[in-house]
Amino acid sequence: MTAFNPKFTITNRMTAAITQIERARGFMEAAKLSDDWLRDMGNQALIKEAHHTAHIEGTRLTLDQAERLWKGEAVPEADPDDIRELLNYRSAFEFVSECLDSGDPITEGMIREIHRKLVQGVRGGKAAPGEYRRIQNYVANSVTGEVIYTPPSAIEIPIMMSQMVKWLNSDLDIHPVLVSGIAQFQLVHIHPFLDGNGRTSRLLSTLCLYKTGYDFKRLFTISEYYDRDRTAFYRSIQSVRENDMDMTGWLDYFTAGLQTQMVEVKERGEQVIRRDVLVQKHSLNERQAKALDLLMKKEAVHITEFEKICSEVTRRTLQRDLNQLIELNLVRLKGSARQSSYEMAD
């Protein structure tokens, strides 16, 4: 069997996306963002990634339930397997962090351990955690049951995995973002495990990005992009198989997704810098800073939403805070009476 040599063409779309990704990366490295904000946003990103990567595979948890579970709260209405899959992601991500700290090259053992941590104890333990499959499996349409992809035979898996890992650790003249996308597709293509291949491939992709300095402060959530339109996600993967294993279509999609997520992170960083400038310039209190933060995320906010994030004070106190922001021409009130809401002033 020949060495792994992915086939693709670098398109204008890829180049444009990577340019935007690099700009976002440069901003995140240079921006003076508070440690508290980075910690909070990083935790939110981790929760979202855990939620969406599992949701793609069929878990039924809402994002709110995921956030509650992450905090250690009980969610009795949730399926136990769904809960375990979500919390398993935290364990797998911690292992990825350990791999990064060690500085070791990516190995098959790392990939198998990521898989083991992701699927341990879920869905009746049928996924053989950390073990390559020994039987043929199939990818079927979840609605019709029609087989849409037959992965390589079990006997080919050790060879193909070894080739992929060797390629990942070689001296590549390919942009790290593209390497990450190629690794994600190739693991899904090999389908080395009985279950959990998608989740493992997405964490492998993340590991590849992080190892090459593209961690973006760990604030991006690529699975959120996939989960927004799963049909487009699966179609882009299938396009490779329909085009003689040419990954161009998939990499166009992958780079566009990472660009979308990174531009959102960059815009969020710009917002918080703007907020901090306003807080310092006008000597605003903590509640007013929270209000600006919320208003920069949403076009219009009702007083009840401010009450949720500042529950320790009365509505009258909040209204006084908001009125001061209006007097400073930072915020304006729109609508009338009970239907009124607040928005950022131009």
NUDODO-917805 format. One record per residue (C-alpha): x, y, z; residue in three letters. Coordinates in steps of 0.02 Angstrom, whole numbers, padded with zeros to 5 digits. Layout:
! NUDODO-917805
X/Y/Z/ALA
...
//
This chain:
! NUDODO-917805
00000/00000/00000/MET
00070/00170/-00051/THR
00106/00311/00073/ALA
-00034/00430/00119/PHE
-00032/00575/-00004/ASN
-00191/00681/00006/PRO
-00256/00751/-00157/LYS
-00322/00930/-00161/PHE
-00306/01096/-00249/THR
-00282/01260/-00156/ILE
-00426/01371/-00212/THR
-00453/01559/-00201/ASN
-00587/01522/-00072/ARG
-00463/01429/00038/MET
-00332/01565/00020/THR
-00457/01701/00066/ALA
-00518/01602/00217/ALA
-00341/01568/00279/ILE
-00300/01753/00260/THR
-00446/01798/00374/GLN
-00397/01660/00496/ILE
-00220/01729/00505/GLU
-00287/01904/00537/ARG
-00396/01840/00678/ALA
-00248/01744/00748/ARG
-00139/01899/00743/GLY
-00272/02001/00831/PHE
-00294/01871/00969/MET
-00106/01862/00998/GLU
-00086/02052/01006/ALA
-00248/02102/01094/ALA
-00238/02148/01278/LYS
-00382/02043/01344/LEU
-00406/02014/01529/SER
-00365/01845/01603/ASP
-00539/01836/01679/ASP
-00621/01864/01510/TRP
-00509/01737/01424/LEU
-00546/01609/01559/ARG
-00734/01636/01550/ASP
-00738/01635/01361/MET
-00625/01482/01354/GLY
-00740/01388/01471/ASN
-00891/01439/01367/GLN
-00803/01381/01208/ALA
-00763/01213/01287/LEU
-00944/01187/01340/ILE
-01006/01234/01167/LYS
-00883/01119/01080/GLU
-00928/00974/01196/ALA
-01113/01006/01166/HIS
-01106/01026/00977/HIS
-00984/00885/00940/THR
-01101/00765/01034/ALA
-01259/00845/00963/HIS
-01197/00812/00785/ILE
-01194/00627/00830/GLU
-01373/00627/00894/GLY
-01373/00677/01078/THR
-01528/00775/01127/ARG
-01460/00890/01262/LEU
-01493/01075/01244/THR
-01351/01199/01266/LEU
-01431/01258/01427/ASP
-01433/01080/01494/GLN
-01251/01059/01441/ALA
-01203/01216/01537/GLU
-01293/01155/01692/ARG
-01210/00984/01684/LEU
-01039/01065/01660/TRP
-01067/01161/01822/LYS
-01106/00999/01913/GLY
-01294/01028/01923/GLU
-01416/00884/01907/ALA
-01519/00873/01748/VAL
-01637/00728/01788/PRO
-01735/00745/01626/GLU
-01582/00710/01518/ALA
-01534/00540/01447/ASP
-01391/00464/01551/PRO
-01291/00417/01395/ASP
-01308/00594/01329/ASP
-01243/00660/01495/ILE
-01096/00541/01494/ARG
-01049/00584/01314/GLU
-01046/00769/01357/LEU
-00940/00747/01513/LEU
-00825/00624/01425/ASN
-00775/00765/01310/TYR
-00701/00859/01456/ARG
-00592/00710/01500/SER
-00537/00690/01319/ALA
-00498/00875/01303/PHE
-00394/00870/01462/GLU
-00296/00727/01385/PHE
-00267/00831/01227/VAL
-00200/00971/01339/SER
-00081/00847/01421/GLU
-00020/00793/01249/CYS
00016/00973/01205/LEU
00109/01003/01367/ASP
00218/00850/01336/SER
00272/00914/01165/GLY
00269/00735/01100/ASP
00224/00703/00917/PRO
00050/00638/00877/ILE
00042/00449/00890/THR
-00086/00313/00859/GLU
-00087/00287/01047/GLY
-00142/00467/01074/MET
-00284/00448/00949/ILE
-00340/00286/01028/ARG
-00336/00364/01201/GLU
-00440/00512/01141/ILE
-00567/00387/01075/HIS
-00564/00286/01236/ARG
-00601/00439/01342/LYS
-00739/00498/01225/LEU
-00840/00336/01220/VAL
-00799/00257/01389/GLN
-00959/00195/01472/GLY
-01085/00257/01343/VAL
-01211/00171/01230/ARG
-01196/00006/01320/GLY
-01006/-00001/01304/GLY
-01018/-00068/01126/LYS
-00892/00052/01053/ALA
-00736/-00046/01112/ALA
-00653/00109/01187/PRO
-00479/00140/01117/GLY
-00481/-00018/01010/GLU
-00476/-00026/00821/TYR
-00626/-00119/00752/ARG
-00603/-00300/00702/ARG
-00757/-00310/00592/ILE
-00825/-00219/00441/GLN
-00941/-00075/00481/ASN
-01048/00040/00375/TYR
-01108/00219/00376/VAL
-01295/00228/00345/ALA
-01423/00365/00318/ASN
-01501/00392/00490/SER
-01674/00415/00412/VAL
-01682/00286/00272/THR
-01554/00161/00336/GLY
-01471/00159/00165/GLU
-01284/00124/00168/VAL
-01196/00281/00105/ILE
-01016/00231/00141/TYR
-00921/00070/00167/THR
-00758/00106/00261/PRO
-00595/00011/00231/PRO
-00587/-00167/00294/SER
-00528/-00199/00472/ALA
-00364/-00274/00409/ILE
-00320/-00110/00322/GLU
-00344/00000/00476/ILE
-00174/-00022/00561/PRO
-00085/00014/00396/ILE
-00190/00167/00353/MET
-00179/00239/00529/MET
00010/00215/00531/SER
00024/00303/00363/GLN
-00084/00449/00420/MET
00014/00475/00581/VAL
00179/00463/00487/LYS
00116/00595/00366/TRP
00060/00709/00509/LEU
00233/00701/00587/ASN
00329/00730/00426/SER
00398/00896/00365/ASP
00246/00961/00271/LEU
00243/01110/00154/ASP
00057/01131/00185/ILE
-00028/01265/00289/HIS
-00068/01198/00465/PRO
-00253/01239/00444/VAL
-00261/01126/00291/LEU
-00164/00989/00381/VAL
-00293/00996/00520/SER
-00436/00979/00396/GLY
-00351/00836/00305/ILE
-00323/00742/00470/ALA
-00505/00763/00516/GLN
-00568/00694/00351/PHE
-00443/00552/00343/GLN
-00489/00484/00514/LEU
-00673/00488/00467/VAL
-00630/00402/00303/HIS
-00531/00262/00388/ILE
-00669/00246/00518/HIS
-00553/00145/00631/PRO
-00674/00127/00777/PHE
-00844/00046/00795/LEU
-00918/00211/00854/ASP
-00860/00386/00899/GLY
-00758/00415/00740/ASN
-00833/00587/00709/GLY
-00800/00652/00884/ARG
-00623/00580/00882/THR
-00586/00658/00713/SER
-00640/00830/00772/ARG
-00529/00821/00926/LEU
-00384/00759/00819/LEU
-00410/00910/00708/SER
-00407/01023/00861/THR
-00247/00939/00923/LEU
-00164/00968/00753/CYS
-00210/01153/00758/LEU
-00151/01177/00936/TYR
00015/01089/00907/LYS
00059/01208/00765/THR
00019/01366/00864/GLY
-00158/01389/00802/TYR
-00248/01376/00968/ASP
-00329/01549/00955/PHE
-00326/01560/01146/LYS
-00438/01405/01141/ARG
-00590/01512/01107/LEU
-00657/01436/00945/PHE
-00791/01302/00928/THR
-00781/01224/00755/ILE
-00917/01094/00792/SER
-01041/01235/00818/GLU
-01019/01279/00634/TYR
-01047/01098/00580/TYR
-01199/01081/00692/ASP
-01284/01235/00618/ARG
-01305/01143/00452/ASP
-01268/00959/00469/ARG
-01326/00924/00292/THR
-01190/01037/00223/ALA
-01063/00957/00341/PHE
-01101/00780/00284/TYR
-01116/00832/00102/ARG
-00941/00907/00106/SER
-00870/00746/00177/ILE
-00962/00641/00048/GLN
-00899/00754/-00092/SER
-00723/00683/-00068/VAL
-00783/00506/-00101/ARG
-00883/00563/-00252/GLU
-00732/00653/-00327/ASN
-00601/00515/-00329/ASP
-00540/00559/-00153/MET
-00503/00739/-00199/ASP
-00518/00838/-00036/MET
-00536/01010/-00116/THR
-00723/01027/-00082/GLY
-00703/00971/00098/TRP
-00557/01089/00130/LEU
-00655/01234/00054/ASP
-00792/01196/00180/TYR
-00673/01167/00325/PHE
-00575/01328/00302/THR
-00737/01427/00279/ALA
-00801/01355/00442/GLY
-00644/01397/00539/LEU
-00645/01571/00462/GLN
-00825/01598/00518/THR
-00787/01545/00696/GLN
-00625/01644/00708/MET
-00704/01804/00640/VAL
-00838/01785/00775/GLU
-00703/01766/00908/VAL
-00609/01918/00840/LYS
-00768/02024/00840/GLU
-00804/01969/01018/ARG
-00628/02018/01069/GLY
-00648/02187/00986/GLU
-00812/02212/01080/GLN
-00736/02176/01249/VAL
-00591/02295/01215/ILE
-00717/02429/01168/ARG
-00816/02390/01326/ARG
-00661/02403/01436/ASP
-00618/02572/01358/VAL
-00793/02638/01396/LEU
-00790/02569/01573/VAL
-00625/02655/01609/GLN
-00670/02818/01521/LYS
-00837/02840/01612/HIS
-00793/02752/01777/SER
-00936/02629/01754/LEU
-00980/02502/01888/ASN
-00976/02313/01868/GLU
-01162/02302/01830/ARG
-01147/02431/01692/GLN
-00999/02337/01619/ALA
-01106/02179/01616/LYS
-01246/02276/01533/ALA
-01131/02339/01396/LEU
-01064/02163/01372/ASP
-01240/02096/01347/LEU
-01292/02239/01233/LEU
-01141/02210/01121/MET
-01194/02029/01097/LYS
-01378/02064/01060/LYS
-01469/02197/00959/GLU
-01602/02229/01092/ALA
-01612/02179/01275/VAL
-01761/02186/01393/HIS
-01740/02236/01575/ILE
-01779/02058/01629/THR
-01620/01996/01542/GLU
-01516/02120/01641/PHE
-01600/02057/01800/GLU
-01539/01881/01762/LYS
-01356/01933/01758/ILE
-01371/02056/01904/CYS
-01491/01962/02016/SER
-01412/02030/02175/GLU
-01491/02204/02153/VAL
-01667/02272/02128/THR
-01743/02324/01962/ARG
-01741/02504/02020/ARG
-01552/02497/02044/THR
-01530/02421/01871/LEU
-01640/02554/01793/GLN
-01534/02688/01876/ARG
-01377/02606/01804/ASP
-01454/02598/01631/LEU
-01520/02776/01638/ASN
-01343/02835/01673/GLN
-01284/02741/01517/LEU
-01420/02829/01418/ILE
-01365/02999/01485/GLU
-01188/02958/01429/LEU
-01255/02920/01253/ASN
-01189/02742/01264/LEU
-01360/02659/01266/VAL
-01533/02706/01206/ARG
-01709/02650/01250/LEU
-01826/02599/01111/LYS
-02010/02555/01115/GLY
-02129/02611/01249/SER
-02194/02556/01418/ALA
-02183/02368/01448/ARG
-02122/02332/01271/GLN
-01968/02440/01288/SER
-01793/02371/01266/SER
-01615/02436/01270/TYR
-01487/02442/01130/GLU
-01315/02513/01100/MET
-01315/02692/01038/ALA
-01234/02724/00869/ASP
//
